[in-house]
């Protein structure tokens, strides 16, 4: 009997996830669930099915809204119901056998994840991103397409790295950072630091 998978999300990203899972799990029965949020950013959790079957799995397809906390909220709702959430490793991604990929992670097509990388749960590794040896990615981090992360660098939980960002080997990017200005970063980035394209200098949110 084919397994069933529920894909939770909205809009184009949900449709993309549906196509990606159809490629890597062609024998699974896929159920897209379009879940919206109101003007106060509350999810319509009533749209979620019961998901009582022990063989049912799920995946959350949601963007990096609010430092990826929204995607984490949906994941937490599903985990509270006992649902397993295996990672999506897209066709064409190269993941070394010694790498660890957590639940509800996504590794995009053409991405390279080298040996001894550790990607915590709910992280997103975009298309053609490259993670060299021993990189650590924190829970709910978001790495856009084409990002380069050098050997033994670490990216904190809920950090976001934008396109054309290079993180040099050994650099530590703190929790809840946003780095969207293209370039090579060779020094550690403190917790709560935001390199935003709309601002000329970095902004640090204390205790954030």
N, C-alpha and C positions, 0 to 999 in steps of 0.2 A: 504494500500500500504506500503510495507516495506521501511524503511529509508535507505539512502545510506551514506556510510562512506568512506572517502579517507584516506589511510594510506601512509604517505610520509616518505621515508627513503631510505635505501640501504642495500643490503647484508643480512647477517644472522639476524640482529636485525629487519629488516623489515619483514622477514618471521616469526620471533618469534611474533611480534606484530600482524600479520595477524592471527596466531593461537590463541593468547590470546583473541583478540576481537571476534573471531568466537565462543569462549566458553561463553563469557559474554553477547554477543549480537547476538544470533543465528538467529534472524529474520532480521538482517540488511544485506544489500548487500554491500560487502566489495570490495574496489578497491585499490589494492596496486600500488603505484607509485614510481618506482625506480628512484631516482634523484641523479645524480653524481656531482662531483666537479672537476674542472680542476687543473692544476699544481699550480695555484695561489689561490687555495681554493675558487674559485667562483662557486656557484651553477648554474646548468643548470635550471634556473627557467622556461624556455620554456617547460619543461616537465610537469609543473603543469597544470591541466585541468582548465576550466573556473570556475567551482564551483559556479554557479549562483543560483542554487535551494535553496530556503529558508530552506528546510528540510535537506540539506546536512550538515554533520559534518566531522571533520577531526582529525587526530592525527599524531604527528611527532615522528617517531622512529629513533632517531639519538643518538649516543654516546656522552660522555662528552668532546668532542673535544674543545680545547681552553676554558676550564672552562665552558663548556656548552653554550658558546655564539653562536656556530653554530646552535644548536638546537633552541635557541631563535630566531635566524635570520629567520629560516624557519617558526616558529610559527608566528612571526611578519608579514611575507609575507601573510600568510593565514588570519590572523586577519584583515589585511588591506583590504581584499576582503569581510569582513563581515561574515566569516565562524565561526561557533560555534565549540568549541574544548573541549568537556567534558572529564573528567579524565578517565583513564583506571584503574579500581580497579579489579585486577585479582581474579579469583576464588580461594578461600582459604585464602584470606586476611581478617583480622578482623579489621574493622574500627568502632570506637565508634560513636554513633549517634550524639554526640556533637562535633565531629571533623570537621574541614573545609578543603576541598581538592580543590585546584584551577584548572583552566583550563589547559589542556594538561599535567597534572601530571600523573605519573604512580605509583601504589602501587602494589608490586609484591606478588605472591602467598606465603602464610605463614607469611607475614608481619603483625605486630600488631601496630595499631595506636590508642593510648588511648584517653580518653575523653579530650576535650578542646585543642587538638593539632591543630595547624594552619599551613597548608602546602600551601605556596604561589604558584602561577602559574608556570608551566613548570618545577617543581621539579620532581626528580626521586627517589623513595624509593624501594630499591632492595628486592629480595626474602628473606624472613625470617628476615628482619630488624625489630627492636623493638623500638618504640617510646613511652616513658612513658608519664604520665600525663602532659599536658600543654606545650609540646615541640613546638617550633616555627622553621619552616624550611623556609628559604628565597627563593625568586624567583630564578628559574634556578639552585638551589642546586642539587647536585648529591650524593646520599647515596647508597653505594654498598651493595650487599647481606650480610646479617648477622651482620650488624652494630647495636650496642646498643647505644641509646641516652637516658640519664637519665632525670628524671622529671624536667620540666621547664628550660631545656637547650635550647639554641638558636643557630641555624646554619645560617650564613650569606648568602646572595645571591651569587650565582656562586661559592660557596664553594664545595669541593669534599672530601668525606670521603671514604677511601678505605676499603677493606675487613678486618675483625678482628680488627676493631677500636671500642673502647668503649669511649663514652663521658659521663663523670660523671654528676650527677644531678646539675643543675644550671650553668654549664659551658657555656661560650659564645665563639663560633667560629666565627671569623670575616669574612667579605666579601672576596671573591676571595682567600680563603685559600685552600691548598691541604694537606690532612692528609692521607698518604698512608702507614705509618709505623705502624704495628700492636701494640696494647697496650692500656692501659687505660689512658686517659687524664683528669686530675683533676684540671687543671688551665686554665684560659681563654687563647685563642690563638688570637693574634693580627691580624688585617687586613693585608692581603697579605703575610701571613706566610706559608711556604711550608715545610712540613715534608716529604721528599722524600726518598724512599728506597735506592736510589743510592748515597745518601749523609749522612755523619755521623752526621751532625748538621743541625738544621733548617735554612732555607734561608728566609730572609724577603725582599720583593720587595717594596721599598718605593713608595708611591702614586700608588701602584698597588694592 
